[in-house]
Amino acid sequence: MGIIGRTAYLIIRAFELVMVVRAIMSWIMPGDGSRFSQFVYGVTEPVIAPVRKLLFRFDFCRRCPIDLSFLVVFILLEIAEGLVRYL
């Protein structure tokens, strides 16, 4: 894996870590207005929001009690990470 591949891998892993932090924060301290939570949501929301918008076109996703967009983004990140490692 070259320097570009390593960099892409590290960026994906870092973003996954921020996603995990966001998930934990949503359980422990929802609605917290701290700078840290604003940073975490500010970094992850631009990626999650388009997926959420796409999923909300389906009736099942609108009625689902959990946010499936987070899960879809996380799965896509895992796939991207696998592709980067493969190439």
Backbone bond lengths (Angstrom), bond angles and torsions (degrees), N, CA, C in turn:
res aa  C-N    CA-C-N  psi(-1)  N-CA   C-N-CA  omega(-1)  CA-C   N-CA-C  phi
1 M - - - 1.449 - - 1.527 107.60 -
2 G 1.306 116.18 127.81 1.458 121.23 -179.73 1.515 112.47 -80.51
3 I 1.304 114.50 -175.60 1.470 120.70 -177.40 1.529 111.63 -64.20
4 I 1.317 116.60 -36.47 1.465 120.01 179.24 1.529 109.83 -68.26
5 G 1.310 116.45 -41.76 1.460 120.43 178.16 1.518 112.05 -64.03
6 R 1.325 116.47 -43.02 1.466 120.14 178.21 1.522 111.31 -63.58
7 T 1.328 115.39 -41.39 1.470 119.73 179.47 1.522 110.45 -63.88
8 A 1.327 116.87 -45.66 1.466 120.83 178.69 1.524 110.15 -62.13
9 Y 1.321 117.15 -41.55 1.458 121.44 178.64 1.526 110.75 -61.29
10 L 1.312 117.50 -45.12 1.466 121.36 -179.46 1.524 111.65 -65.80
11 I 1.320 116.95 -38.38 1.465 120.57 178.24 1.530 110.21 -64.78
12 I 1.321 116.56 -43.92 1.464 120.21 179.01 1.528 110.34 -63.33
13 R 1.331 116.93 -44.90 1.468 120.66 179.70 1.533 111.32 -62.84
14 A 1.327 116.90 -41.03 1.461 120.35 178.83 1.521 110.51 -64.18
15 F 1.337 116.64 -40.98 1.456 119.90 179.21 1.532 110.65 -66.24
16 E 1.337 116.72 -38.47 1.460 119.69 176.01 1.530 110.68 -60.93
17 L 1.306 116.88 -40.89 1.462 121.23 178.35 1.527 110.80 -61.69
18 V 1.320 116.84 -43.84 1.467 120.71 178.32 1.528 110.03 -64.14
19 M 1.332 116.93 -35.59 1.466 120.22 177.20 1.533 110.82 -64.73
20 V 1.324 117.00 -41.79 1.464 120.87 178.26 1.525 109.90 -63.97
21 V 1.319 116.78 -41.87 1.465 120.54 177.45 1.527 109.74 -60.87
22 R 1.320 116.72 -41.76 1.470 120.32 178.46 1.522 110.58 -61.08
23 A 1.325 117.16 -43.76 1.468 120.45 -179.86 1.524 110.82 -62.46
24 I 1.316 116.87 -44.77 1.465 120.40 179.71 1.524 110.65 -64.32
25 M 1.331 116.13 -42.23 1.466 119.80 179.33 1.521 111.61 -63.40
26 S 1.327 117.50 -35.53 1.466 119.49 -179.43 1.519 111.46 -67.57
27 W 1.323 118.14 -24.22 1.462 121.26 177.83 1.525 110.94 -86.73
28 I 1.323 116.50 -42.02 1.458 120.92 -172.34 1.522 112.54 -82.87
29 M 1.329 116.27 -48.83 1.463 119.55 -175.86 1.525 111.24 -135.70
30 P 1.334 117.21 70.37 1.464 119.53 179.50 1.532 111.14 -68.00
31 G 1.291 115.75 141.08 1.457 120.39 178.03 1.510 114.60 76.96
32 D 1.319 116.59 11.11 1.463 120.30 178.68 1.528 108.54 -68.48
33 G 1.310 117.24 133.02 1.458 121.09 -177.18 1.519 113.93 -101.24
34 S 1.320 117.43 21.83 1.461 119.89 -177.66 1.526 110.95 -69.47
35 R 1.297 115.60 162.59 1.468 120.50 178.89 1.522 111.42 -62.38
36 F 1.322 115.83 -37.06 1.459 119.48 -179.50 1.529 110.79 -63.92
37 S 1.324 116.86 -46.72 1.463 119.31 179.54 1.529 110.90 -66.45
38 Q 1.309 117.76 -35.44 1.463 120.40 175.74 1.524 110.43 -63.02
39 F 1.329 116.67 -39.29 1.470 120.71 177.49 1.525 110.63 -64.02
40 V 1.340 116.08 -47.93 1.467 120.45 -177.58 1.522 110.62 -61.43
41 Y 1.319 116.75 -47.20 1.465 119.81 179.34 1.529 111.27 -69.09
42 G 1.318 117.13 -34.59 1.463 120.46 177.98 1.513 113.60 -65.70
43 V 1.330 116.41 -31.00 1.465 120.82 179.30 1.525 110.96 -80.86
44 T 1.320 117.43 -39.48 1.463 120.20 -173.30 1.532 114.28 -89.58
45 E 1.305 117.37 -31.30 1.469 119.88 -174.80 1.536 113.64 -61.86
46 P 1.346 120.42 -38.09 1.474 118.44 177.99 1.531 113.91 -61.61
47 V 1.308 117.66 -21.43 1.467 120.87 177.57 1.523 110.40 -90.92
48 I 1.316 116.98 -38.73 1.466 120.93 -176.30 1.530 111.74 -76.93
49 A 1.319 118.16 -36.88 1.471 121.58 -174.78 1.532 113.82 -58.22
50 P 1.347 120.05 -45.80 1.475 118.11 178.39 1.525 113.03 -63.60
51 V 1.327 116.83 -35.29 1.463 120.02 178.16 1.528 109.43 -68.41
52 R 1.325 117.20 -41.06 1.463 121.44 177.50 1.533 109.93 -60.74
53 K 1.316 115.87 -43.69 1.463 120.24 179.72 1.530 110.64 -61.94
54 L 1.309 116.75 -41.10 1.458 121.30 178.41 1.530 111.50 -65.95
55 L 1.319 116.84 -44.68 1.464 120.69 -179.02 1.525 112.29 -67.68
56 F 1.328 117.78 -30.67 1.460 120.58 -179.07 1.526 112.59 -69.28
57 R 1.303 117.51 -6.27 1.465 120.13 173.83 1.525 110.86 -71.81
58 F 1.328 116.26 -19.69 1.453 121.70 -179.06 1.533 109.00 -98.22
59 D 1.317 115.03 132.61 1.459 120.85 -176.29 1.527 111.65 -59.11
60 F 1.314 116.71 -40.49 1.466 120.36 -179.76 1.526 111.32 -58.32
61 C 1.299 117.35 -42.32 1.466 121.23 -177.76 1.524 111.63 -70.65
62 R 1.316 117.09 -32.90 1.470 119.70 177.59 1.521 111.12 -66.80
63 R 1.344 116.68 -35.28 1.459 120.70 -177.09 1.527 113.07 -89.71
64 C 1.297 117.59 -7.99 1.466 121.36 -177.01 1.538 109.95 -70.94
65 P 1.330 117.59 133.76 1.472 119.93 -177.13 1.532 114.41 -74.46
66 I 1.327 117.78 -11.94 1.466 119.68 177.89 1.515 109.88 -113.80
67 D 1.312 115.84 158.18 1.460 121.57 -178.99 1.529 108.92 -83.85
68 L 1.326 115.88 99.01 1.456 120.38 -178.79 1.518 112.59 -70.90
69 S 1.319 117.89 -20.77 1.458 120.38 -178.47 1.526 111.01 -62.36
70 F 1.314 117.47 -36.35 1.459 120.97 177.11 1.520 109.82 -60.62
71 L 1.326 116.80 -47.15 1.453 121.63 -179.89 1.520 111.55 -63.22
72 V 1.321 117.56 -42.73 1.466 121.62 179.77 1.529 110.36 -62.67
73 V 1.321 117.13 -44.42 1.471 120.48 178.96 1.517 110.13 -62.80
74 F 1.313 117.63 -41.78 1.460 120.70 -179.38 1.529 110.55 -64.21
75 I 1.312 117.78 -41.87 1.466 121.37 177.45 1.524 110.61 -64.15
76 L 1.329 117.13 -42.04 1.470 120.27 177.80 1.525 111.58 -63.41
77 L 1.317 117.30 -36.44 1.464 120.88 176.09 1.526 111.00 -64.80
78 E 1.315 116.79 -40.08 1.467 120.25 177.99 1.525 110.84 -64.30
79 I 1.327 116.65 -40.43 1.464 120.63 177.14 1.521 110.31 -64.20
80 A 1.327 117.02 -45.00 1.477 121.35 178.82 1.524 110.56 -61.35
81 E 1.316 116.23 -40.52 1.474 120.03 178.55 1.528 110.37 -62.75
82 G 1.309 116.47 -43.35 1.471 120.31 177.37 1.512 112.38 -61.51
83 L 1.327 116.42 -41.07 1.466 120.43 178.49 1.519 111.42 -65.01
84 V 1.304 116.87 -41.57 1.469 120.97 179.41 1.524 109.77 -63.75
85 R 1.318 117.43 -42.79 1.473 120.08 178.88 1.523 110.98 -66.81
86 Y 1.331 116.85 -35.65 1.460 120.53 -179.53 1.517 111.57 -68.82
87 L 1.314 116.03 -40.00 1.466 119.83 -178.19 1.494 108.35 -82.21
